[in-house]
Amino acid sequence: MESIDKYCQSCAMPMNKPEDYGTNSDDSKNDDYCAYCYKNGEFTSEMTMEQMIEYSAPYMAEANEGMSEEQAKEQMHKFFPELKRWKK
């Protein structure tokens, strides 16, 4: 099984390859956010944590064999408040 060192601090996507990482305004790699959430130093969309969970749940369920979208949402509701973007 592949080791995952970094997760996007917005959507929790594993970031294993250089192309998974978002970019800062100077086009350097951003270590916190993935390419889907962060480009050119800005978030690619404005959404609430709840909206991000709704959007991401199908992808998480698809990536984890045997996981339903409801199970994915349950896990995300526990994990997402700890991510940098959503931490209060």
N, C-alpha and C positions, 0 to 999 in steps of 0.2 A: 504494500500500500504506500502511496506517495505521501511524503511529509509536507504539510502546509505550514509555512512560517508566518505568512501575512494574510490578513483578511481586510477587505475594504472596510473602512470605518464609517461607511454610509449604508452599503447594501449587504455586507458580510460575504461577498464573493471571495473565494480563495484567489490570491494573486501569486501565481507560481512562475510566470514567464514575464520577461521585460515588457511585452506588449499588453499585459494585463493592467499595468500601472497608468494612472492618469498623469496629466502634465500640468506644470506650473505655468505662470504667465511668460516666463523666459524659456519655455519649451523643455525645461529640465523635468526629470521624473519626480512625481509626487509619491512619497512613500506611504501615505495614509489612505488614498482613495484610488479606486479602479478607473480604467479608461471609460467605462460606461457612465460613471457618476461625476467625473471631474476632468475638465479639459480647459487648457489655457488659463489656469488659475481660478476657475469658477465651476460651481456645480452645474451640471448639464440640465437639471430641472429643479424647480422649487416644489417640494412636497413635504408633507408631514411624515413623521415616523410611521404612523398608521397607513398612510398611502404607500410608503415604501414597502411595508410588509405585504400589503395586498398585491402590489406589483411583483414583488420578488418571490412570493410563495410558490407559484407554479414552477419557476425555475429550480427552486430548492427541492421540491417534490420530484421533479424530473431527474435531477442529479443524484437522488438518493433512492435507490430501488426499494419499493415496498412502502415508501412514505406517502401519505396523502397530503393534499394541500392544507387540510385542517391541522394535521400534525406539524407541518412546516410552520404554519402560523403560530401555533402554540410555542414552538421552540424559539421562533423569532421574537415573540413578545417577551421572552425571558432574556434573550441575548442582546437584542437591539439597544435597550437602554444603557448598555455598557459601551456601545460604540461611540467614538469621539464626536461624530456629528449629532448624536441624539442625547448624549450625556448632559444632564442638567447641572 
